[in-house]
């Protein structure tokens, strides 16, 4: 297995509410990952179809608890890649 060097955090907002708390949370996650010597990029609020294709082509995908993530993890597995 290749060594992980770069991590991309993908997220999107599905409501018109205030997302300040989510942005603070994501920033803290990014800082934590960077402190552990990984390069981190953020894909926030992009087109969901583009994000689906992007994540489906991951070599390593860390699944969350939602349905979108479940679909992506199935695609990653079909591509013979790793789902955590």
C-alpha positions in Angstrom: 0.0 0.0 0.0 1.3 3.4 -0.9 2.0 6.0 1.8 -0.7 8.6 2.2 0.7 12.1 1.7 -2.4 14.2 0.6 -5.9 14.3 2.0 -8.9 16.0 0.5 -11.8 16.9 2.7 -15.1 17.0 0.7 -18.2 18.6 2.1 -21.3 20.5 1.0 -24.2 22.4 2.4 -27.7 21.3 1.6 -29.6 24.1 3.4 -29.5 27.9 3.4 -28.8 28.0 7.2 -25.8 29.5 8.9 -22.9 27.2 8.4 -20.4 28.9 10.7 -20.2 26.0 13.2 -19.6 23.5 10.3 -16.8 25.8 8.9 -15.1 26.0 12.3 -15.4 22.2 12.7 -13.9 21.6 9.2 -11.1 24.1 9.9 -10.2 22.2 13.1 -10.2 18.9 11.3 -7.9 20.4 8.6 -5.5 21.8 11.3 -5.4 18.4 13.1 -4.5 16.6 9.9 -1.9 19.2 8.9 -0.2 18.8 12.4 0.2 15.2 11.5 2.3 16.1 8.4 -0.3 15.6 5.7 -1.1 18.0 2.8 -4.8 18.9 3.1 -7.0 20.5 0.4 -10.7 21.3 0.8 -13.5 20.8 -1.7 -16.4 22.6 -0.1 -19.9 23.2 -1.6 -19.0 22.1 -5.1 -21.3 20.4 -7.6 -22.4 17.1 -5.9 -22.1 15.1 -9.2 -18.5 16.3 -9.6 -17.8 15.4 -6.0 -19.3 12.0 -6.5 -17.0 11.3 -9.5 -14.0 12.8 -7.6 -14.5 10.7 -4.5 -15.4 7.5 -6.5 -12.0 7.6 -8.0 -10.2 7.7 -4.6 -7.5 5.2 -4.0 -8.4 5.4 -0.3 -11.8 6.7 0.9 -12.9 7.3 4.5 -16.6 6.7 4.6 -18.9 8.9 6.7 -22.4 7.8 7.9 -24.5 9.3 5.1 -26.1 7.7 2.1 -24.0 9.7 -0.4 -20.9 8.4 1.3 -22.3 4.8 1.2 -22.8 5.1 -2.6 -19.3 6.5 -3.1 -17.8 3.7 -1.0 -19.5 1.1 -3.2 -17.9 2.8 -6.3 -14.5 2.9 -4.6 -14.7 -0.8 -3.9 -15.8 -1.6 -7.5 -12.7 0.2 -8.6 -10.7 -2.2 -6.4 -9.6 0.6 -4.0 -9.7 0.8 -0.3 -12.6 2.0 1.9 -12.0 2.8 5.6 
